[in-house]
């Protein structure tokens, strides 16, 4: 699989705005974290994601994948097979969300 992701690593900001909305706009809807969680395990196809995320409709999954691709969180690679094979992989920007997901899991373990 070709690596189209940029190797750019952003600088640590000197000042961090208290603006959670920016992160939420990048992530989009309620399925985003579940898609990202599955992709931490490696590249997946649409059908694999749909099986691993209970209750997500094909339309909701498609919308979530398109949004995350537009935001640079994941890459979509199309293979010219019959039928067409499409694989999704996290970019470095997407992998950087691992810390947030881990903290969310710890919070849920403590409080739910």
Residue pairs with C-beta under 8 A, 6 or more apart in sequence:
1 43
1 77
1 87
1 89
2 77
4 75
4 77
5 75
5 89
5 91
5 92
6 91
6 92
7 92
8 92
9 92
26 71
26 73
27 33
27 36
27 68
27 71
27 73
28 64
28 67
28 68
28 71
29 60
29 63
29 64
29 67
31 53
31 56
31 60
31 61
31 64
32 64
32 67
32 68
32 73
33 101
33 104
34 53
34 56
35 49
35 53
35 61
35 64
35 65
35 68
35 74
35 88
36 68
36 73
36 74
36 90
36 94
36 97
36 101
37 101
38 44
38 48
38 49
38 52
38 53
39 49
39 74
39 88
39 89
39 90
39 94
40 90
40 95
40 98
40 101
42 89
43 87
43 88
43 89
44 52
44 87
44 88
45 85
45 86
45 87
45 88
46 61
46 62
46 65
46 86
46 88
49 56
49 61
49 65
49 88
50 56
50 58
50 61
53 61
56 64
65 74
65 76
65 88
68 74
68 94
69 75
69 76
69 88
71 93
72 91
72 93
72 94
73 90
73 91
73 93
73 94
73 97
74 88
74 89
74 90
74 91
74 94
75 88
75 89
75 90
75 91
76 86
76 87
76 88
77 86
77 87
77 88
77 89
78 84
78 85
78 86
79 85
79 86
79 87
